[in-house]
């Protein structure tokens, strides 16, 4: 697969991931954390704010393709 096509697909996947993840994280927060303290909210949004990086790293790694041979 050409690198430009992989980058286009990866970009679309990253944008979709971020939008979908933000919506799901917000829905969970509203449904489950309505009566929780500010510390619980802080911890939840801290961890969910970092958790999306794992699938994003996999997509970016796939977009970059194999390393060039020296």
PQR file of N, CA, C, O and H, with PARSE charges and radii, in Angstrom:
ATOM      1  N   UNK A   1       0.839  -1.165   0.000 -0.4000 1.5000
ATOM      2  CA  UNK A   1       0.000   0.000   0.000 -0.0000 2.0000
ATOM      3  C   UNK A   1       0.895   1.242   0.000  0.5500 1.7000
ATOM      4  O   UNK A   1       1.850   1.324   0.772 -0.5500 1.4000
ATOM      5  N   UNK A   2       0.586   2.193  -0.857 -0.4000 1.5000
ATOM      6  CA  UNK A   2       1.399   3.412  -0.902 -0.0000 2.0000
ATOM      7  C   UNK A   2       1.350   4.170   0.436  0.5500 1.7000
ATOM      8  O   UNK A   2       0.339   4.164   1.137 -0.5500 1.4000
ATOM      9  H   UNK A   2      -0.190   2.127  -1.484  0.4000 1.0000
ATOM     10  N   UNK A   3       2.457   4.810   0.757 -0.4000 1.5000
ATOM     11  CA  UNK A   3       2.570   5.518   2.032 -0.0000 2.0000
ATOM     12  C   UNK A   3       1.558   6.654   2.141  0.5500 1.7000
ATOM     13  O   UNK A   3       1.009   6.894   3.216 -0.5500 1.4000
ATOM     14  H   UNK A   3       3.278   4.814   0.187  0.4000 1.0000
ATOM     15  N   UNK A   4       1.310   7.345   1.052 -0.4000 1.5000
ATOM     16  CA  UNK A   4       0.338   8.452   1.091 -0.0000 2.0000
ATOM     17  C   UNK A   4      -1.058   7.958   1.420  0.5500 1.7000
ATOM     18  O   UNK A   4      -1.795   8.620   2.151 -0.5500 1.4000
ATOM     19  H   UNK A   4       1.756   7.150   0.178  0.4000 1.0000
ATOM     20  N   UNK A   5      -1.426   6.810   0.892 -0.4000 1.5000
ATOM     21  CA  UNK A   5      -2.739   6.238   1.175 -0.0000 2.0000
ATOM     22  C   UNK A   5      -2.829   5.797   2.632  0.5500 1.7000
ATOM     23  O   UNK A   5      -3.855   5.988   3.285 -0.5500 1.4000
ATOM     24  H   UNK A   5      -0.827   6.272   0.298  0.4000 1.0000
ATOM     25  N   UNK A   6      -1.748   5.207   3.134 -0.4000 1.5000
ATOM     26  CA  UNK A   6      -1.723   4.806   4.550 -0.0000 2.0000
ATOM     27  C   UNK A   6      -1.869   6.016   5.460  0.5500 1.7000
ATOM     28  O   UNK A   6      -2.562   5.951   6.475 -0.5500 1.4000
ATOM     29  H   UNK A   6      -0.914   5.052   2.604  0.4000 1.0000
ATOM     30  N   UNK A   7      -1.224   7.115   5.105 -0.4000 1.5000
ATOM     31  CA  UNK A   7      -1.315   8.325   5.921 -0.0000 2.0000
ATOM     32  C   UNK A   7      -2.716   8.924   5.865  0.5500 1.7000
ATOM     33  O   UNK A   7      -3.207   9.425   6.876 -0.5500 1.4000
ATOM     34  H   UNK A   7      -0.660   7.169   4.281  0.4000 1.0000
ATOM     35  N   UNK A   8      -3.360   8.884   4.719 -0.4000 1.5000
ATOM     36  CA  UNK A   8      -4.728   9.376   4.606 -0.0000 2.0000
ATOM     37  C   UNK A   8      -5.679   8.542   5.454  0.5500 1.7000
ATOM     38  O   UNK A   8      -6.486   9.082   6.211 -0.5500 1.4000
ATOM     39  H   UNK A   8      -2.961   8.478   3.898  0.4000 1.0000
ATOM     40  N   UNK A   9      -5.578   7.218   5.323 -0.4000 1.5000
ATOM     41  CA  UNK A   9      -6.424   6.322   6.113 -0.0000 2.0000
ATOM     42  C   UNK A   9      -6.141   6.495   7.600  0.5500 1.7000
ATOM     43  O   UNK A   9      -7.073   6.534   8.404 -0.5500 1.4000
ATOM     44  H   UNK A   9      -4.923   6.779   4.709  0.4000 1.0000
ATOM     45  N   UNK A  10      -4.880   6.599   7.973 -0.4000 1.5000
ATOM     46  CA  UNK A  10      -4.512   6.781   9.369 -0.0000 2.0000
ATOM     47  C   UNK A  10      -5.035   8.081   9.942  0.5500 1.7000
ATOM     48  O   UNK A  10      -5.486   8.117  11.087 -0.5500 1.4000
ATOM     49  H   UNK A  10      -4.124   6.567   7.320  0.4000 1.0000
ATOM     50  N   UNK A  11      -4.982   9.151   9.160 -0.4000 1.5000
ATOM     51  CA  UNK A  11      -5.497  10.438   9.611 -0.0000 2.0000
ATOM     52  C   UNK A  11      -7.000  10.368   9.859  0.5500 1.7000
ATOM     53  O   UNK A  11      -7.490  10.875  10.868 -0.5500 1.4000
ATOM     54  H   UNK A  11      -4.616   9.122   8.230  0.4000 1.0000
ATOM     55  N   UNK A  12      -7.718   9.749   8.952 -0.4000 1.5000
ATOM     56  CA  UNK A  12      -9.163   9.584   9.120 -0.0000 2.0000
ATOM     57  C   UNK A  12      -9.454   8.731  10.358  0.5500 1.7000
ATOM     58  O   UNK A  12     -10.366   9.040  11.125 -0.5500 1.4000
ATOM     59  H   UNK A  12      -7.319   9.337   8.132  0.4000 1.0000
ATOM     60  N   UNK A  13      -8.684   7.662  10.552 -0.4000 1.5000
ATOM     61  CA  UNK A  13      -8.864   6.811  11.735 -0.0000 2.0000
ATOM     62  C   UNK A  13      -8.574   7.569  13.026  0.5500 1.7000
ATOM     63  O   UNK A  13      -9.299   7.406  14.008 -0.5500 1.4000
ATOM     64  H   UNK A  13      -7.943   7.410   9.929  0.4000 1.0000
ATOM     65  N   UNK A  14      -7.534   8.389  13.042 -0.4000 1.5000
ATOM     66  CA  UNK A  14      -7.196   9.155  14.239 -0.0000 2.0000
ATOM     67  C   UNK A  14      -8.282  10.158  14.601  0.5500 1.7000
ATOM     68  O   UNK A  14      -8.651  10.283  15.768 -0.5500 1.4000
ATOM     69  H   UNK A  14      -6.946   8.521  12.244  0.4000 1.0000
ATOM     70  N   UNK A  15      -8.789  10.866  13.611 -0.4000 1.5000
ATOM     71  CA  UNK A  15      -9.855  11.832  13.878 -0.0000 2.0000
ATOM     72  C   UNK A  15     -11.106  11.113  14.380  0.5500 1.7000
ATOM     73  O   UNK A  15     -11.749  11.571  15.325 -0.5500 1.4000
ATOM     74  H   UNK A  15      -8.488  10.764  12.662  0.4000 1.0000
ATOM     75  N   UNK A  16     -11.448   9.995  13.756 -0.4000 1.5000
ATOM     76  CA  UNK A  16     -12.602   9.218  14.184 -0.0000 2.0000
ATOM     77  C   UNK A  16     -12.412   8.686  15.598  0.5500 1.7000
ATOM     78  O   UNK A  16     -13.342   8.727  16.404 -0.5500 1.4000
ATOM     79  H   UNK A  16     -10.926   9.624  12.988  0.4000 1.0000
ATOM     80  N   UNK A  17     -11.225   8.191  15.906 -0.4000 1.5000
ATOM     81  CA  UNK A  17     -10.918   7.692  17.245 -0.0000 2.0000
ATOM     82  C   UNK A  17     -11.101   8.776  18.296  0.5500 1.7000
ATOM     83  O   UNK A  17     -11.740   8.543  19.321 -0.5500 1.4000
ATOM     84  H   UNK A  17     -10.470   8.158  15.251  0.4000 1.0000
ATOM     85  N   UNK A  18     -10.550   9.950  18.054 -0.4000 1.5000
ATOM     86  CA  UNK A  18     -10.624  11.033  19.034 -0.0000 2.0000
ATOM     87  C   UNK A  18     -12.069  11.470  19.257  0.5500 1.7000
ATOM     88  O   UNK A  18     -12.486  11.660  20.400 -0.5500 1.4000
ATOM     89  H   UNK A  18     -10.030  10.140  17.222  0.4000 1.0000
ATOM     90  N   UNK A  19     -12.827  11.630  18.192 -0.4000 1.5000
ATOM     91  CA  UNK A  19     -14.219  12.057  18.329 -0.0000 2.0000
ATOM     92  C   UNK A  19     -15.036  10.999  19.063  0.5500 1.7000
ATOM     93  O   UNK A  19     -15.755  11.319  20.010 -0.5500 1.4000
ATOM     94  H   UNK A  19     -12.488  11.475  17.264  0.4000 1.0000
ATOM     95  N   UNK A  20     -14.932   9.749  18.636 -0.4000 1.5000
ATOM     96  CA  UNK A  20     -15.685   8.666  19.259 -0.0000 2.0000
ATOM     97  C   UNK A  20     -15.288   8.495  20.726  0.5500 1.7000
ATOM     98  O   UNK A  20     -16.149   8.329  21.590 -0.5500 1.4000
ATOM     99  H   UNK A  20     -14.348   9.490  17.867  0.4000 1.0000
ATOM    100  N   UNK A  21     -14.004   8.536  20.999 -0.4000 1.5000
ATOM    101  CA  UNK A  21     -13.508   8.357  22.363 -0.0000 2.0000
ATOM    102  C   UNK A  21     -13.980   9.486  23.266  0.5500 1.7000
ATOM    103  O   UNK A  21     -14.374   9.242  24.407 -0.5500 1.4000
ATOM    104  H   UNK A  21     -13.305   8.671  20.297  0.4000 1.0000
ATOM    105  N   UNK A  22     -13.945  10.710  22.773 -0.4000 1.5000
ATOM    106  CA  UNK A  22     -14.396  11.850  23.580 -0.0000 2.0000
ATOM    107  C   UNK A  22     -15.879  11.745  23.897  0.5500 1.7000
ATOM    108  O   UNK A  22     -16.295  12.038  25.018 -0.5500 1.4000
ATOM    109  H   UNK A  22     -13.625  10.908  21.847  0.4000 1.0000
ATOM    110  N   UNK A  23     -16.671  11.336  22.931 -0.4000 1.5000
ATOM    111  CA  UNK A  23     -18.114  11.195  23.163 -0.0000 2.0000
ATOM    112  C   UNK A  23     -18.384  10.101  24.180  0.5500 1.7000
ATOM    113  O   UNK A  23     -19.174  10.297  25.105 -0.5500 1.4000
ATOM    114  H   UNK A  23     -16.333  11.098  22.021  0.4000 1.0000
ATOM    115  N   UNK A  24     -17.744   8.958  24.024 -0.4000 1.5000
ATOM    116  CA  UNK A  24     -17.967   7.843  24.959 -0.0000 2.0000
ATOM    117  C   UNK A  24     -17.480   8.210  26.366  0.5500 1.7000
ATOM    118  O   UNK A  24     -18.170   7.923  27.344 -0.5500 1.4000
ATOM    119  H   UNK A  24     -17.103   8.799  23.274  0.4000 1.0000
ATOM    120  N   UNK A  25     -16.322   8.829  26.483 -0.4000 1.5000
ATOM    121  CA  UNK A  25     -15.800   9.211  27.795 -0.0000 2.0000
ATOM    122  C   UNK A  25     -16.720  10.218  28.478  0.5500 1.7000
ATOM    123  O   UNK A  25     -16.915  10.151  29.692 -0.5500 1.4000
ATOM    124  H   UNK A  25     -15.761   9.062  25.689  0.4000 1.0000
ATOM    125  N   UNK A  26     -17.279  11.139  27.722 -0.4000 1.5000
ATOM    126  CA  UNK A  26     -18.185  12.126  28.295 -0.0000 2.0000
ATOM    127  C   UNK A  26     -19.504  11.492  28.715  0.5500 1.7000
ATOM    128  O   UNK A  26     -20.042  11.829  29.770 -0.5500 1.4000
ATOM    129  H   UNK A  26     -17.121  11.194  26.736  0.4000 1.0000
ATOM    130  N   UNK A  27     -20.029  10.587  27.913 -0.4000 1.5000
ATOM    131  CA  UNK A  27     -21.271   9.901  28.262 -0.0000 2.0000
ATOM    132  C   UNK A  27     -21.094   9.095  29.546  0.5500 1.7000
ATOM    133  O   UNK A  27     -21.955   9.121  30.426 -0.5500 1.4000
ATOM    134  H   UNK A  27     -19.593  10.313  27.056  0.4000 1.0000
ATOM    135  N   UNK A  28     -19.979   8.382  29.651 -0.4000 1.5000
ATOM    136  CA  UNK A  28     -19.704   7.605  30.867 -0.0000 2.0000
ATOM    137  C   UNK A  28     -19.573   8.532  32.067  0.5500 1.7000
ATOM    138  O   UNK A  28     -20.087   8.230  33.144 -0.5500 1.4000
ATOM    139  H   UNK A  28     -19.280   8.361  28.937  0.4000 1.0000
ATOM    140  N   UNK A  29     -18.898   9.646  31.892 -0.4000 1.5000
ATOM    141  CA  UNK A  29     -18.714  10.588  33.002 -0.0000 2.0000
ATOM    142  C   UNK A  29     -20.052  11.155  33.466  0.5500 1.7000
ATOM    143  O   UNK A  29     -20.296  11.250  34.669 -0.5500 1.4000
ATOM    144  H   UNK A  29     -18.480   9.891  31.017  0.4000 1.0000
ATOM    145  N   UNK A  30     -20.904  11.524  32.548 -0.4000 1.5000
ATOM    146  CA  UNK A  30     -22.203  12.096  32.911 -0.0000 2.0000
ATOM    147  C   UNK A  30     -23.079  11.042  33.577  0.5500 1.7000
ATOM    148  O   UNK A  30     -23.777  11.340  34.546 -0.5500 1.4000
ATOM    149  H   UNK A  30     -20.705  11.447  31.571  0.4000 1.0000
ATOM    150  N   UNK A  31     -23.050   9.821  33.068 -0.4000 1.5000
ATOM    151  CA  UNK A  31     -23.918   8.771  33.593 -0.0000 2.0000
ATOM    152  C   UNK A  31     -23.433   8.218  34.940  0.5500 1.7000
ATOM    153  O   UNK A  31     -24.257   7.872  35.787 -0.5500 1.4000
ATOM    154  H   UNK A  31     -22.483   9.579  32.281  0.4000 1.0000
ATOM    155  N   UNK A  32     -22.132   8.130  35.151 -0.4000 1.5000
ATOM    156  CA  UNK A  32     -21.612   7.452  36.330 -0.0000 2.0000
ATOM    157  C   UNK A  32     -21.042   8.383  37.396  0.5500 1.7000
ATOM    158  O   UNK A  32     -20.990   8.009  38.567 -0.5500 1.4000
ATOM    159  H   UNK A  32     -21.463   8.411  34.462  0.4000 1.0000
ATOM    160  N   UNK A  33     -20.620   9.567  37.024 -0.4000 1.5000
ATOM    161  CA  UNK A  33     -19.910  10.419  37.968 -0.0000 2.0000
ATOM    162  C   UNK A  33     -20.701  11.650  38.405  0.5500 1.7000
ATOM    163  O   UNK A  33     -20.119  12.600  38.929 -0.5500 1.4000
ATOM    164  H   UNK A  33     -20.662   9.871  36.072  0.4000 1.0000
ATOM    165  N   UNK A  34     -22.000  11.645  38.200 -0.4000 1.5000
ATOM    166  CA  UNK A  34     -22.808  12.833  38.487 -0.0000 2.0000
ATOM    167  C   UNK A  34     -22.712  13.255  39.954  0.5500 1.7000
ATOM    168  O   UNK A  34     -22.662  14.450  40.242 -0.5500 1.4000
ATOM    169  H   UNK A  34     -22.473  10.874  37.774  0.4000 1.0000
ATOM    170  N   UNK A  35     -22.685  12.327  40.857 -0.4000 1.5000
ATOM    171  CA  UNK A  35     -22.672  12.634  42.290 -0.0000 2.0000
ATOM    172  C   UNK A  35     -21.295  12.476  42.925  0.5500 1.7000
ATOM    173  O   UNK A  35     -21.169  12.555  44.147 -0.5500 1.4000
ATOM    174  H   UNK A  35     -22.725  11.356  40.623  0.4000 1.0000
ATOM    175  N   UNK A  36     -20.284  12.258  42.134 -0.4000 1.5000
ATOM    176  CA  UNK A  36     -18.939  12.028  42.668 -0.0000 2.0000
ATOM    177  C   UNK A  36     -18.247  13.342  43.010  0.5500 1.7000
ATOM    178  O   UNK A  36     -18.640  14.415  42.553 -0.5500 1.4000
ATOM    179  H   UNK A  36     -20.386  12.194  41.141  0.4000 1.0000
ATOM    180  N   UNK A  37     -17.215  13.225  43.819 -0.4000 1.5000
ATOM    181  CA  UNK A  37     -16.463  14.416  44.223 -0.0000 2.0000
ATOM    182  C   UNK A  37     -15.561  14.897  43.088  0.5500 1.7000
ATOM    183  O   UNK A  37     -15.401  14.218  42.073 -0.5500 1.4000
ATOM    184  H   UNK A  37     -16.896  12.353  44.191  0.4000 1.0000
ATOM    185  N   UNK A  38     -14.982  16.066  43.277 -0.4000 1.5000
ATOM    186  CA  UNK A  38     -14.118  16.638  42.253 -0.0000 2.0000
ATOM    187  C   UNK A  38     -12.842  15.819  42.083  0.5500 1.7000
ATOM    188  O   UNK A  38     -12.242  15.824  41.008 -0.5500 1.4000
ATOM    189  H   UNK A  38     -15.111  16.617  44.101  0.4000 1.0000
ATOM    190  N   UNK A  39     -12.423  15.116  43.133 -0.4000 1.5000
ATOM    191  CA  UNK A  39     -11.214  14.294  43.034 -0.0000 2.0000
ATOM    192  C   UNK A  39     -11.452  13.113  42.094  0.5500 1.7000
ATOM    193  O   UNK A  39     -10.582  12.757  41.299 -0.5500 1.4000
ATOM    194  H   UNK A  39     -12.910  15.112  44.007  0.4000 1.0000
ATOM    195  N   UNK A  40     -12.621  12.518  42.191 -0.4000 1.5000
ATOM    196  CA  UNK A  40     -12.966  11.401  41.296 -0.0000 2.0000
ATOM    197  C   UNK A  40     -13.055  11.897  39.857  0.5500 1.7000
ATOM    198  O   UNK A  40     -12.581  11.231  38.937 -0.5500 1.4000
ATOM    199  H   UNK A  40     -13.328  12.807  42.837  0.4000 1.0000
ATOM    200  N   UNK A  41     -13.660  13.059  39.664 -0.4000 1.5000
ATOM    201  CA  UNK A  41     -13.730  13.636  38.319 -0.0000 2.0000
ATOM    202  C   UNK A  41     -12.329  13.906  37.763  0.5500 1.7000
ATOM    203  O   UNK A  41     -12.036  13.606  36.606 -0.5500 1.4000
ATOM    204  H   UNK A  41     -14.045  13.600  40.412  0.4000 1.0000
ATOM    205  N   UNK A  42     -11.488  14.468  38.599 -0.4000 1.5000
ATOM    206  CA  UNK A  42     -10.119  14.766  38.175 -0.0000 2.0000
ATOM    207  C   UNK A  42      -9.386  13.492  37.774  0.5500 1.7000
ATOM    208  O   UNK A  42      -8.744  13.452  36.725 -0.5500 1.4000
ATOM    209  H   UNK A  42     -11.726  14.711  39.540  0.4000 1.0000
ATOM    210  N   UNK A  43      -9.476  12.460  38.594 -0.4000 1.5000
ATOM    211  CA  UNK A  43      -8.804  11.190  38.292 -0.0000 2.0000
ATOM    212  C   UNK A  43      -9.374  10.557  37.024  0.5500 1.7000
ATOM    213  O   UNK A  43      -8.621  10.063  36.185 -0.5500 1.4000
ATOM    214  H   UNK A  43      -9.998  12.493  39.446  0.4000 1.0000
ATOM    215  N   UNK A  44     -10.696  10.569  36.880 -0.4000 1.5000
ATOM    216  CA  UNK A  44     -11.336   9.974  35.700 -0.0000 2.0000
ATOM    217  C   UNK A  44     -10.867  10.670  34.422  0.5500 1.7000
ATOM    218  O   UNK A  44     -10.447  10.013  33.470 -0.5500 1.4000
ATOM    219  H   UNK A  44     -11.308  10.970  37.562  0.4000 1.0000
ATOM    220  N   UNK A  45     -10.941  11.992  34.407 -0.4000 1.5000
ATOM    221  CA  UNK A  45     -10.568  12.708  33.190 -0.0000 2.0000
ATOM    222  C   UNK A  45      -9.068  12.676  32.939  0.5500 1.7000
ATOM    223  O   UNK A  45      -8.635  12.758  31.790 -0.5500 1.4000
ATOM    224  H   UNK A  45     -11.283  12.526  35.181  0.4000 1.0000
ATOM    225  N   UNK A  46      -8.272  12.559  33.988 -0.4000 1.5000
ATOM    226  CA  UNK A  46      -6.831  12.401  33.805 -0.0000 2.0000
ATOM    227  C   UNK A  46      -6.528  11.084  33.100  0.5500 1.7000
ATOM    228  O   UNK A  46      -5.787  11.055  32.117 -0.5500 1.4000
ATOM    229  H   UNK A  46      -8.624  12.492  34.921  0.4000 1.0000
ATOM    230  N   UNK A  47      -7.103   9.992  33.606 -0.4000 1.5000
ATOM    231  CA  UNK A  47      -6.817   8.684  33.009 -0.0000 2.0000
ATOM    232  C   UNK A  47      -7.455   8.514  31.641  0.5500 1.7000
ATOM    233  O   UNK A  47      -6.832   7.960  30.735 -0.5500 1.4000
ATOM    234  H   UNK A  47      -7.705  10.016  34.404  0.4000 1.0000
ATOM    235  N   UNK A  48      -8.685   8.982  31.475 -0.4000 1.5000
ATOM    236  CA  UNK A  48      -9.291   8.861  30.150 -0.0000 2.0000
ATOM    237  C   UNK A  48      -8.622   9.796  29.148  0.5500 1.7000
ATOM    238  O   UNK A  48      -8.613   9.522  27.948 -0.5500 1.4000
ATOM    239  H   UNK A  48      -9.191   9.432  32.211  0.4000 1.0000
ATOM    240  N   UNK A  49      -8.063  10.901  29.641 -0.4000 1.5000
ATOM    241  CA  UNK A  49      -7.331  11.799  28.760 -0.0000 2.0000
ATOM    242  C   UNK A  49      -6.034  11.198  28.260  0.5500 1.7000
ATOM    243  O   UNK A  49      -5.564  11.549  27.178 -0.5500 1.4000
ATOM    244  H   UNK A  49      -8.070  11.124  30.616  0.4000 1.0000
ATOM    245  N   UNK A  50      -5.455  10.303  29.030 -0.4000 1.5000
ATOM    246  CA  UNK A  50      -4.222   9.640  28.612 -0.0000 2.0000
ATOM    247  C   UNK A  50      -4.462   8.320  27.883  0.5500 1.7000
ATOM    248  O   UNK A  50      -3.621   7.884  27.097 -0.5500 1.4000
ATOM    249  H   UNK A  50      -5.837  10.019  29.909  0.4000 1.0000
ATOM    250  N   UNK A  51      -5.593   7.691  28.137 -0.4000 1.5000
ATOM    251  CA  UNK A  51      -5.842   6.349  27.611 -0.0000 2.0000
ATOM    252  C   UNK A  51      -5.987   6.309  26.087  0.5500 1.7000
ATOM    253  O   UNK A  51      -5.656   5.295  25.471 -0.5500 1.4000
ATOM    254  H   UNK A  51      -6.276   8.046  28.776  0.4000 1.0000
ATOM    255  N   UNK A  52      -6.469   7.378  25.472 -0.4000 1.5000
ATOM    256  CA  UNK A  52      -6.652   7.365  24.022 -0.0000 2.0000
ATOM    257  C   UNK A  52      -5.323   7.316  23.273  0.5500 1.7000
ATOM    258  O   UNK A  52      -5.286   7.011  22.081 -0.5500 1.4000
ATOM    259  H   UNK A  52      -6.738   8.202  25.972  0.4000 1.0000
ATOM    260  N   UNK A  53      -4.243   7.614  23.971 -0.4000 1.5000
ATOM    261  CA  UNK A  53      -2.936   7.639  23.322 -0.0000 2.0000
ATOM    262  C   UNK A  53      -2.510   6.240  22.870  0.5500 1.7000
ATOM    263  O   UNK A  53      -1.822   6.108  21.858 -0.5500 1.4000
ATOM    264  H   UNK A  53      -4.273   7.862  24.940  0.4000 1.0000
ATOM    265  N   UNK A  54      -2.902   5.206  23.594 -0.4000 1.5000
ATOM    266  CA  UNK A  54      -2.491   3.840  23.241 -0.0000 2.0000
ATOM    267  C   UNK A  54      -2.980   3.422  21.851  0.5500 1.7000
ATOM    268  O   UNK A  54      -2.159   2.997  21.039 -0.5500 1.4000
ATOM    269  H   UNK A  54      -3.461   5.313  24.416  0.4000 1.0000
ATOM    270  N   UNK A  55      -4.283   3.524  21.536 -0.4000 1.5000
ATOM    271  CA  UNK A  55      -4.680   3.166  20.171 -0.0000 2.0000
ATOM    272  C   UNK A  55      -4.149   4.152  19.131  0.5500 1.7000
ATOM    273  O   UNK A  55      -3.893   3.772  17.988 -0.5500 1.4000
ATOM    274  H   UNK A  55      -4.951   3.869  22.196  0.4000 1.0000
ATOM    275  N   UNK A  56      -3.981   5.422  19.525 -0.4000 1.5000
ATOM    276  CA  UNK A  56      -3.428   6.398  18.583 -0.0000 2.0000
ATOM    277  C   UNK A  56      -1.989   6.045  18.221  0.5500 1.7000
ATOM    278  O   UNK A  56      -1.586   6.193  17.068 -0.5500 1.4000
ATOM    279  H   UNK A  56      -4.189   5.731  20.453  0.4000 1.0000
ATOM    280  N   UNK A  57      -1.213   5.580  19.199 -0.4000 1.5000
ATOM    281  CA  UNK A  57       0.166   5.169  18.911 -0.0000 2.0000
ATOM    282  C   UNK A  57       0.194   4.008  17.931  0.5500 1.7000
ATOM    283  O   UNK A  57       1.043   3.965  17.041 -0.5500 1.4000
ATOM    284  H   UNK A  57      -1.540   5.460  20.136  0.4000 1.0000
ATOM    285  N   UNK A  58      -0.731   3.065  18.089 -0.4000 1.5000
ATOM    286  CA  UNK A  58      -0.775   1.930  17.166 -0.0000 2.0000
ATOM    287  C   UNK A  58      -1.103   2.388  15.747  0.5500 1.7000
ATOM    288  O   UNK A  58      -0.518   1.896  14.781 -0.5500 1.4000
ATOM    289  H   UNK A  58      -1.421   3.100  18.812  0.4000 1.0000
ATOM    290  N   UNK A  59      -2.030   3.323  15.622 -0.4000 1.5000
ATOM    291  CA  UNK A  59      -2.387   3.833  14.295 -0.0000 2.0000
ATOM    292  C   UNK A  59      -1.205   4.579  13.681  0.5500 1.7000
ATOM    293  O   UNK A  59      -0.905   4.398  12.501 -0.5500 1.4000
ATOM    294  H   UNK A  59      -2.505   3.722  16.405  0.4000 1.0000
ATOM    295  N   UNK A  60      -0.542   5.402  14.460 -0.4000 1.5000
ATOM    296  CA  UNK A  60       0.605   6.162  13.947 -0.0000 2.0000
ATOM    297  C   UNK A  60       1.746   5.234  13.563  0.5500 1.7000
ATOM    298  O   UNK A  60       2.420   5.461  12.558 -0.5500 1.4000
ATOM    299  H   UNK A  60      -0.786   5.549  15.419  0.4000 1.0000
ATOM    300  N   UNK A  61       1.967   4.194  14.352 -0.4000 1.5000
ATOM    301  CA  UNK A  61       3.010   3.221  14.026 -0.0000 2.0000
ATOM    302  C   UNK A  61       2.686   2.523  12.704  0.5500 1.7000
ATOM    303  O   UNK A  61       3.579   2.294  11.889 -0.5500 1.4000
ATOM    304  H   UNK A  61       1.419   4.010  15.168  0.4000 1.0000
ATOM    305  N   UNK A  62       1.418   2.187  12.490 -0.4000 1.5000
ATOM    306  CA  UNK A  62       1.012   1.551  11.241 -0.0000 2.0000
ATOM    307  C   UNK A  62       1.192   2.525  10.078  0.5500 1.7000
ATOM    308  O   UNK A  62       1.626   2.128   8.997 -0.5500 1.4000
ATOM    309  H   UNK A  62       0.692   2.374  13.152  0.4000 1.0000
ATOM    310  N   UNK A  63       0.858   3.803  10.298 -0.4000 1.5000
ATOM    311  CA  UNK A  63       0.993   4.800   9.241 -0.0000 2.0000
ATOM    312  C   UNK A  63       2.448   4.977   8.807  0.5500 1.7000
ATOM    313  O   UNK A  63       2.725   5.171   7.624 -0.5500 1.4000
ATOM    314  H   UNK A  63       0.505   4.125  11.176  0.4000 1.0000
ATOM    315  N   UNK A  64       3.372   4.910   9.758 -0.4000 1.5000
ATOM    316  CA  UNK A  64       4.773   5.126   9.454 -0.0000 2.0000
ATOM    317  C   UNK A  64       5.345   3.999   8.604  0.5500 1.7000
ATOM    318  O   UNK A  64       6.283   4.216   7.837 -0.5500 1.4000
ATOM    319  H   UNK A  64       3.147   4.753  10.720  0.4000 1.0000
ATOM    320  N   UNK A  65       4.795   2.815   8.731 -0.4000 1.5000
ATOM    321  CA  UNK A  65       5.266   1.694   7.939 -0.0000 2.0000
ATOM    322  C   UNK A  65       6.545   1.110   8.492  0.5500 1.7000
ATOM    323  O   UNK A  65       7.012   1.527   9.552 -0.5500 1.4000
ATOM    324  H   UNK A  65       4.033   2.639   9.354  0.4000 1.0000
ATOM    325  N   UNK A  66       7.117   0.148   7.789 -0.4000 1.5000
ATOM    326  CA  UNK A  66       8.351  -0.469   8.257 -0.0000 2.0000
ATOM    327  C   UNK A  66       9.513   0.511   8.188  0.5500 1.7000
ATOM    328  O   UNK A  66       9.532   1.434   7.373 -0.5500 1.4000
ATOM    329  H   UNK A  66       6.737  -0.191   6.928  0.4000 1.0000
ATOM    330  N   UNK A  67      10.479   0.284   9.067 -0.4000 1.5000
ATOM    331  CA  UNK A  67      11.675   1.148   9.074 -0.0000 2.0000
ATOM    332  C   UNK A  67      12.508   0.897   7.812  0.5500 1.7000
ATOM    333  O   UNK A  67      12.561  -0.217   7.290 -0.5500 1.4000
ATOM    334  H   UNK A  67      10.465  -0.465   9.729  0.4000 1.0000
ATOM    335  N   UNK A  68      13.146   1.952   7.348 -0.4000 1.5000
ATOM    336  CA  UNK A  68      13.968   1.849   6.154 -0.0000 2.0000
ATOM    337  C   UNK A  68      15.227   1.041   6.449  0.5500 1.7000
ATOM    338  O   UNK A  68      15.804   1.141   7.532 -0.5500 1.4000
ATOM    339  H   UNK A  68      13.103   2.856   7.772  0.4000 1.0000
ATOM    340  N   UNK A  69      15.639   0.247   5.481 -0.4000 1.5000
ATOM    341  CA  UNK A  69      16.848  -0.550   5.615 -0.0000 2.0000
ATOM    342  C   UNK A  69      18.062   0.353   5.354  0.5500 1.7000
ATOM    343  O   UNK A  69      18.056   1.105   4.379 -0.5500 1.4000
ATOM    344  H   UNK A  69      15.171   0.166   4.602  0.4000 1.0000
ATOM    345  N   UNK A  70      19.098   0.301   6.192 -0.4000 1.5000
ATOM    346  CA  UNK A  70      20.285   1.144   5.959 -0.0000 2.0000
ATOM    347  C   UNK A  70      21.133   0.660   4.810  0.5500 1.7000
ATOM    348  O   UNK A  70      22.157   1.268   4.499 -0.5500 1.4000
ATOM    349  H   UNK A  70      19.104  -0.309   6.984  0.4000 1.0000
TER
END
